[in-house]
Amino acid sequence: MGFSAIIYDTHAQVFISGTSLQDFNEQLEWFRDTIAPSDRRYDPDHKAWIVKPYEKYMDLPYMQIALENRRKQLSLFEPAEIIQ
C-alpha cells in the first residue's frame, strides 16, 4: 500500500502515494472507504490527511508502523543518556 503516517499527540497525518495516477486513485478510494468521513480531513498545506482520533484505526499496518516510529523517537534521548 502507498500509505505512510506520522502520529502526533492529538492526531495522525497520513500521506498517500501511488506508482501511477490510477494506483494513487485506488489508494485514495481505499483510504476513504476505511477512514470515516467524520474522522478525516484533508490539509492542503501539508498535502496530507488528518485523522482524528487515530486510535480507532490502530489495526491498520501503516498506523502501527507510525506508532512504533513515534515510540522509538521518544526513547532516543533518555535522561541517563543526556547526562553522560
N, CA, C and O atoms as a DFTB+ gen file, in Angstrom:
336 C
 N C O
     1  1       0.826      -1.186       0.000
     2  2       0.000       0.000       0.000
     3  2       0.863       1.240       0.000
     4  3       1.987       1.226       0.502
     5  1       0.346       2.294      -0.554
     6  2       1.084       3.540      -0.645
     7  2       0.718       4.516       0.450
     8  3       0.338       5.655       0.180
     9  1       0.834       4.064       1.692
    10  2       0.484       4.911       2.819
    11  2       1.671       5.057       3.754
    12  3       2.447       4.122       3.953
    13  1       1.797       6.243       4.320
    14  2       2.720       6.459       5.423
    15  2       2.036       7.432       6.371
    16  3       1.182       8.217       5.960
    17  1       2.414       7.377       7.626
    18  2       1.750       8.214       8.619
    19  2       2.743       8.705       9.653
    20  3       3.777       8.084       9.900
    21  1       2.402       9.832      10.249
    22  2       3.117      10.374      11.398
    23  2       2.076      10.583      12.481
    24  3       1.047      11.215      12.245
    25  1       2.339      10.058      13.660
    26  2       1.397      10.197      14.765
    27  2       1.902      11.270      15.723
    28  3       3.040      11.227      16.191
    29  1       1.041      12.217      15.997
    30  2       1.295      13.278      16.973
    31  2       0.449      13.007      18.213
    32  3      -0.251      11.996      18.275
    33  1       0.507      13.897      19.196
    34  2      -0.262      13.700      20.422
    35  2      -1.760      13.640      20.169
    36  3      -2.458      12.834      20.785
    37  1      -2.260      14.474      19.280
    38  2      -3.706      14.598      19.108
    39  2      -4.250      14.022      17.807
    40  3      -5.457      13.818      17.684
    41  1      -3.386      13.760      16.843
    42  2      -3.869      13.320      15.533
    43  2      -2.761      12.591      14.776
    44  3      -1.614      12.529      15.216
    45  1      -3.137      12.052      13.643
    46  2      -2.169      11.431      12.737
    47  2      -2.245      12.142      11.392
    48  3      -3.317      12.562      10.957
    49  1      -1.103      12.270      10.747
    50  2      -1.045      12.767       9.377
    51  2      -0.781      11.565       8.490
    52  3       0.182      10.827       8.701
    53  1      -1.637      11.370       7.501
    54  2      -1.497      10.227       6.604
    55  2      -1.212      10.738       5.200
    56  3      -1.922      11.595       4.674
    57  1      -0.162      10.196       4.610
    58  2       0.245      10.549       3.252
    59  2      -0.070       9.372       2.340
    60  3       0.164       8.217       2.697
    61  1      -0.597       9.671       1.171
    62  2      -0.962       8.640       0.206
    63  2      -0.111       8.824      -1.042
    64  3       0.058       9.940      -1.535
    65  1       0.419       7.721      -1.544
    66  2       1.217       7.784      -2.773
    67  2       0.843       6.598      -3.662
    68  3       0.230       5.628      -3.217
    69  1       1.227       6.710      -4.911
    70  2       0.962       5.633      -5.855
    71  2       1.995       5.656      -6.965
    72  3       2.629       6.682      -7.215
    73  1       2.161       4.538      -7.620
    74  2       3.140       4.448      -8.704
    75  2       2.608       5.051      -9.994
    76  3       3.377       5.360     -10.904
    77  1       1.284       5.218     -10.072
    78  2       0.654       5.846     -11.231
    79  2      -0.588       6.579     -10.733
    80  3      -0.989       6.423      -9.580
    81  1      -1.182       7.362     -11.593
    82  2      -2.389       8.077     -11.214
    83  2      -3.506       7.099     -10.849
    84  3      -4.242       7.322      -9.888
    85  1      -3.627       6.031     -11.606
    86  2      -4.646       5.026     -11.312
    87  2      -4.387       4.373      -9.954
    88  3      -5.317       4.177      -9.171
    89  1      -3.129       4.038      -9.674
    90  2      -2.765       3.442      -8.398
    91  2      -3.066       4.421      -7.256
    92  3      -3.618       4.027      -6.228
    93  1      -2.708       5.674      -7.436
    94  2      -2.988       6.693      -6.420
    95  2      -4.493       6.793      -6.150
    96  3      -4.925       6.819      -4.998
    97  1      -5.279       6.849      -7.218
    98  2      -6.731       6.950      -7.062
    99  2      -7.310       5.735      -6.340
   100  3      -8.244       5.873      -5.550
   101  1      -6.768       4.554      -6.601
   102  2      -7.221       3.347      -5.903
   103  2      -6.868       3.419      -4.413
   104  3      -7.674       3.054      -3.557
   105  1      -5.656       3.892      -4.116
   106  2      -5.232       4.036      -2.717
   107  2      -6.127       5.057      -1.998
   108  3      -6.548       4.841      -0.862
   109  1      -6.405       6.166      -2.681
   110  2      -7.245       7.203      -2.100
   111  2      -8.660       6.677      -1.840
   112  3      -9.242       6.945      -0.789
   113  1      -9.196       5.945      -2.777
   114  2     -10.538       5.366      -2.610
   115  2     -10.558       4.388      -1.442
   116  3     -11.505       4.390      -0.654
   117  1      -9.529       3.551      -1.317
   118  2      -9.448       2.611      -0.192
   119  2      -9.387       3.375       1.125
   120  3     -10.060       3.012       2.089
   121  1      -8.577       4.437       1.168
   122  2      -8.461       5.260       2.378
   123  2      -9.817       5.851       2.750
   124  3     -10.214       5.808       3.914
   125  1     -10.516       6.392       1.784
   126  2     -11.828       6.997       2.046
   127  2     -12.851       5.961       2.501
   128  3     -13.741       6.274       3.291
   129  1     -12.730       4.739       2.011
   130  2     -13.630       3.667       2.446
   131  2     -13.288       3.182       3.857
   132  3     -14.159       2.686       4.571
   133  1     -12.037       3.323       4.253
   134  2     -11.558       2.797       5.531
   135  2     -11.713       3.786       6.680
   136  3     -12.100       3.397       7.783
   137  1     -11.418       5.054       6.435
   138  2     -11.471       6.084       7.476
   139  2     -12.803       6.835       7.354
   140  3     -13.121       7.375       6.294
   141  1     -13.561       6.865       8.423
   142  2     -14.864       7.532       8.406
   143  2     -14.712       9.016       8.063
   144  3     -13.759       9.657       8.505
   145  1     -15.640       9.564       7.283
   146  2     -15.560      10.988       6.918
   147  2     -15.473      11.924       8.126
   148  3     -14.817      12.963       8.051
   149  1     -16.116      11.576       9.221
   150  2     -16.065      12.426      10.417
   151  2     -14.705      12.382      11.108
   152  3     -14.407      13.237      11.942
   153  1     -13.879      11.391      10.767
   154  2     -12.567      11.222      11.411
   155  2     -11.409      11.712      10.544
   156  3     -10.249      11.583      10.938
   157  1     -11.704      12.268       9.379
   158  2     -10.622      12.689       8.480
   159  2     -10.938      14.037       7.847
   160  3     -12.093      14.401       7.627
   161  1      -9.852      14.763       7.565
   162  2      -9.961      15.985       6.770
   163  2      -8.644      16.167       6.034
   164  3      -7.594      15.733       6.508
   165  1      -8.702      16.800       4.892
   166  2      -7.505      16.997       4.092
   167  2      -6.857      18.320       4.460
   168  3      -7.535      19.341       4.573
   169  1      -5.545      18.299       4.645
   170  2      -4.767      19.507       4.930
   171  2      -3.960      19.847       3.680
   172  3      -2.937      19.212       3.426
   173  1      -4.397      20.837       2.890
   174  2      -3.702      21.144       1.640
   175  2      -2.300      21.718       1.847
   176  3      -1.456      21.609       0.957
   177  1      -2.042      22.318       2.988
   178  2      -0.704      22.866       3.249
   179  2       0.344      21.768       3.371
   180  3       1.474      21.929       2.911
   181  1      -0.029      20.660       3.989
   182  2       0.900      19.542       4.174
   183  2       0.674      18.419       3.166
   184  3       1.430      17.448       3.122
   185  1      -0.371      18.562       2.359
   186  2      -0.740      17.533       1.378
   187  2      -0.881      16.174       2.056
   188  3      -0.353      15.158       1.602
   189  1      -1.620      16.208       3.166
   190  2      -1.814      15.001       3.971
   191  2      -3.227      14.994       4.539
   192  3      -3.882      16.031       4.644
   193  1      -3.671      13.816       4.897
   194  2      -4.958      13.660       5.566
   195  2      -4.725      13.681       7.067
   196  3      -3.813      13.024       7.570
   197  1      -5.547      14.432       7.776
   198  2      -5.506      14.471       9.230
   199  2      -6.559      13.486       9.734
   200  3      -7.737      13.590       9.393
   201  1      -6.121      12.537      10.544
   202  2      -7.021      11.527      11.101
   203  2      -7.093      11.751      12.603
   204  3      -6.082      11.727      13.305
   205  1      -8.320      11.969      13.078
   206  2      -8.525      12.227      14.494
   207  2      -9.888      11.689      14.867
   208  3     -10.872      12.140      14.280
   209  1     -10.019      10.786      15.771
   210  2      -9.000      10.167      16.611
   211  2      -8.322       8.995      15.885
   212  3      -8.986       8.118      15.332
   213  1      -7.026       9.006      15.902
   214  2      -6.266       7.963      15.200
   215  2      -6.334       6.623      15.909
   216  3      -6.111       5.584      15.288
   217  1      -6.639       6.629      17.196
   218  2      -6.666       5.388      17.980
   219  2      -7.670       4.370      17.419
   220  3      -7.486       3.165      17.587
   221  1      -8.705       4.841      16.770
   222  2      -9.710       3.944      16.198
   223  2      -9.157       3.107      15.052
   224  3      -9.748       2.093      14.680
   225  1      -8.028       3.526      14.492
   226  2      -7.507       2.883      13.282
   227  2      -6.156       2.214      13.506
   228  3      -5.374       2.053      12.570
   229  1      -5.887       1.826      14.743
   230  2      -4.601       1.216      15.052
   231  2      -4.459      -0.195      14.499
   232  3      -3.383      -0.784      14.598
   233  1      -5.507      -0.744      13.925
   234  2      -5.401      -2.058      13.295
   235  2      -4.792      -1.959      11.893
   236  3      -4.434      -2.979      11.303
   237  1      -4.671      -0.746      11.356
   238  2      -4.080      -0.559      10.029
   239  2      -2.553      -0.622      10.127
   240  3      -1.971      -0.008      11.021
   241  1      -1.907      -1.344       9.235
   242  2      -0.452      -1.519       9.328
   243  2       0.341      -0.211       9.340
   244  3       1.291      -0.074      10.110
   245  1      -0.037       0.743       8.501
   246  2       0.739       1.988       8.454
   247  2       0.580       2.809       9.726
   248  3       1.472       3.585      10.070
   249  1      -0.538       2.655      10.433
   250  2      -0.711       3.341      11.713
   251  2       0.133       2.660      12.792
   252  3       0.699       3.331      13.654
   253  1       0.216       1.341      12.745
   254  2       1.051       0.616      13.704
   255  2       2.519       0.987      13.525
   256  3       3.241       1.175      14.505
   257  1       2.958       1.092      12.279
   258  2       4.345       1.480      11.990
   259  2       4.608       2.890      12.502
   260  3       5.653       3.152      13.096
   261  1       3.660       3.802      12.272
   262  2       3.825       5.185      12.727
   263  2       3.910       5.263      14.247
   264  3       4.710       6.026      14.788
   265  1       3.092       4.479      14.934
   266  2       3.139       4.481      16.395
   267  2       4.464       3.919      16.893
   268  3       5.040       4.448      17.844
   269  1       4.947       2.869      16.272
   270  2       6.237       2.291      16.662
   271  2       7.371       3.296      16.400
   272  3       8.281       3.433      17.218
   273  1       7.314       3.979      15.284
   274  2       8.321       5.006      14.992
   275  2       8.279       6.127      16.024
   276  3       9.321       6.647      16.421
   277  1       7.093       6.495      16.452
   278  2       6.967       7.531      17.476
   279  2       7.561       7.057      18.793
   280  3       8.262       7.809      19.469
   281  1       7.285       5.828      19.153
   282  2       7.852       5.279      20.403
   283  2       9.372       5.293      20.356
   284  3      10.024       5.645      21.339
   285  1       9.929       4.916      19.232
   286  2      11.390       4.917      19.095
   287  2      11.945       6.331      19.188
   288  3      12.977       6.554      19.820
   289  1      11.277       7.269      18.572
   290  2      11.734       8.657      18.597
   291  2      11.742       9.212      20.015
   292  3      12.688       9.895      20.408
   293  1      10.713       8.927      20.774
   294  2      10.632       9.434      22.133
   295  2      11.668       8.798      23.046
   296  3      12.023       9.381      24.070
   297  1      12.155       7.629      22.700
   298  2      13.116       6.960      23.563
   299  2      14.566       7.192      23.133
   300  3      15.482       6.619      23.723
   301  1      14.780       8.006      22.133
   302  2      16.152       8.256      21.683
   303  2      16.984       8.983      22.728
   304  3      18.178       8.717      22.862
   305  1      16.375       9.889      23.463
   306  2      17.122      10.705      24.415
   307  2      16.566      10.507      25.813
   308  3      15.794      11.326      26.310
   309  1      16.960       9.429      26.429
   310  2      16.551       9.178      27.796
   311  2      17.416      10.025      28.727
   312  3      18.554      10.342      28.382
   313  1      16.906      10.396      29.890
   314  2      17.659      11.279      30.785
   315  2      19.069      10.784      31.103
   316  3      19.984      11.603      31.193
   317  1      19.278       9.501      31.274
   318  2      20.624       8.992      31.586
   319  2      21.587       9.244      30.438
   320  3      22.768       9.498      30.675
   321  1      21.113       9.179      29.202
   322  2      21.974       9.415      28.048
   323  2      22.360      10.872      27.932
   324  3      23.473      11.181      27.506
   325  1      21.472      11.772      28.298
   326  2      21.743      13.207      28.196
   327  2      22.812      13.617      29.201
   328  3      23.676      14.435      28.885
   329  1      22.765      13.063      30.400
   330  2      23.711      13.434      31.468
   331  2      25.113      12.974      31.129
   332  3      26.072      13.688      31.425
   333  1      25.271      11.814      30.524
   334  2      26.616      11.268      30.282
   335  2      27.331      11.951      29.195
   336  3      28.468      11.597      28.885
